[in-house]
Amino acid sequence: MVDNKPLEEQAENYIKSQLLRFGFNVAKPSFDKKGSDLIILDNVERQNARIFKIQSKGRTISDKSTNIKIPISYVENEFILFIYTIDEERNESCFIFFSNDIKLWKKNGNDYILSFNKKKISTEYFTNKLFNQNLATQIKTVLSKAEIKKYTSVIIDGIFLEKAIIKTIQTYQELWPDKIFVKPDLSSIIENILNRYDRHKSEKKGINCYLLLSESFGLESIINIGSSSFNTEDGNQVRIFVNKTDEMIAFEVLEQLKRLINNDNIILVADDIIYEDELNKLKDKGVEIILVKLNENDGSNMFVQFMWGDMMYPIGTAIGLEGYEL
């Protein structure tokens, strides 16, 4: 089997360089959302930005036909496909297709399909799709009219969550020595955080939760991770993405925060002094984040300017405490 990964990485890097050349703000999402390899932001300084989802495809072309398949579910208004091609003489080309272009392709089951070879990409159809200043301007025009979508994202530092659960159980065992605590579900903790601290409850919205775990810690032993999604009592679906890494969790959390801050309402579940500087810089830019952490009496030494909520209350409810016991 041919390994296409090097070509796909080459395609993505080439397409990113072309977008940067025309002045676009380009970022790489941490998780693949409906085929997005890259995203274009209209304003990186604004909390809520318009975005385009970019999928990149790379193909080595010859006289033999090749094809591109795009799931129909991916092709929304804010979706663009770039096709990078390279031939035997190392000639490179970059073609762009908007959602309206893709919807004219042939359908096969749940996919749109475009077939081509070296001869076909020299036809008028393809030459009109070669990425240039005019098509870059078209992206900017469409982007300026795109809907600003509001989402809520809960970003959880898994090391802190483990520490907070242990601290909460220790604290309430002293207060209620006869109480039997249950092993908490991640979904219960998330929903309790949303119920207590999410200020954007009035609208139907998408809610994503990103739990970043360390290979060196054992959060799974004290919490039930459970399913990848659940519905809240008010009808919103919460999707859970779990990422385990051997990298430093705080850096991973900050990278995820940077990718989402332009388009999402952020609830950050974290408590480490390493976050202070970056969070205060965001506050100075006018960004608003809801922070969920421990209070000073329970060991927090992180001081930031954002509104914050006490993590013990969502965990306390999740381990079986009644309201009057918190």
Secondary structure, DSSP 4 states (H G I P E B T S, - for coil): ----HHHHHHHHHHHHHHHHHTT-EEE--SS--TT-SEEEES-TTSSS--EEEEEEEEEE-SSS-EEEEEEGGG--TTEEEEEEEE-TT--EEEEEEEHHHHTTSEEETTEEEEEE-TTGGGSHHHHTTB--HHHHHHHHHHHHHS----EEEEEEEHHHHHHHHHHHHHHHHHH-TTPPPPPPBHHHHHHHHHHHH-S--SS--EEEEEEEEETTS-GGGTSB---SEEE-TTS-EEEEEEEEESS-HHHHHHHHHHHHTTTEEEEEE---GGGHHHHHHHHHTT--EEEEE--GGGT-----SS-EEETHHHHHHHTT--GGG-
